[in-house]
Amino acid sequence: MKKTIIILLAVLVLGTVLSSCDQLMQWQGNAIIKGLAKYFDKGANQNGGIRITLLSATIIIKPNQVPLDVAPLVKVTSSNGRFSFNGIAPGSYIVVAEDPSGEYQPANLYVTVAANGEVTTEDLVLTKAIQHVVIFRDSSGEWNETTAIGDILADEVGMTEGSGANQFEYKSSAEMAGYTPNLGDLIIIGGDQTTSFYNTYTVNKAVFDNFVDGGGTMFWIACDGGWQAGDFTSTLPGGVTWRDRYENYNDIVYFEHPITRNFPEQLYGNYASHGGFDNLDSLPLTNLMVYVKEASGLLPTYIEYRTGSGKVLASTAPLEYYVANGPTDKPDGFSTSYRDLFKLMLARSIKYIMGLPVSEDVPPSAEAMGLKALPAQRMSH
């Protein structure tokens, strides 16, 4: 795979909507945001030159607005990894740390600072760039869409199937016991697995926990209670749990991140989420970001966090299901169906967690272009 610096900032910046007056007000003030960025495997004085970018998360993107190109605030860390943004306005911000060489994945976090306030962020830890993808799923799982993730990796990322660099491979739960992950691997846990699959994961969870703690990356599609009637009762890396609850409506929390960029304010689907992450406040997680939450239960349904030196992306939405199924209704002001928005979320998630460019475009659905789409199947339990 080519060494690719994540284009998180470029994607965010191109769509930030501010008037010329607002642009000035966004950055002027007496607040300070400072912190430390570092490589997960380097010494204390080997963290210079990391690019730190500050983006406003105060303005909510609405459909049909014309974006303006707004320059972010950019700093470069000193040798000890320190950075500071002085004289900024109060508000909420996304802070992003990038390795200019692209050999490490970026890190980001969400922070709010008050007027005349000073905030020291959690440490931003850059981990090894993804070179290989391992997808754990049993053949009966993933809503029978067992190639959904592999198809995205092949068609949109350009990877081939295999065990080497720039390749992806499938593994079953039976292979967990003998599996030794490598830093530079992305481990994906497919959704809608059987209870037997989840129990096998639990037996071997120390392998995955240690992988993340040591600087590894996981994408957990934490969606049980589907067609396979699976029940996961253990924990994700870092001790994260979720409680079961079907929600038809999910709310986007903010609109500046590549995964949810230019999305509608709310997503709808027949059981759009299968649970809410319920113990985040009690865990020593860092860089926690909530992208989507339940509309009524209000618990997060799509999160990113760091535990140890590694990071986890986790969603309780049946993302693979929506590759071919789901409602063809469209949100107001959009020509893209809810089904295809969830499918787009899956593709964006994979690209984002791999540190690849993520387009801000939300393509119209086939129906809106006068093309014949695949028939949808109703989810049942």
Summary of the structure (lengths in Angstrom):
residues: 381
radius of gyration: 20.2
end to end distance: 39.9
largest distance: 59.3
contacts: 1332
relative contact order: 0.14
helix: 19%
strand: 31%
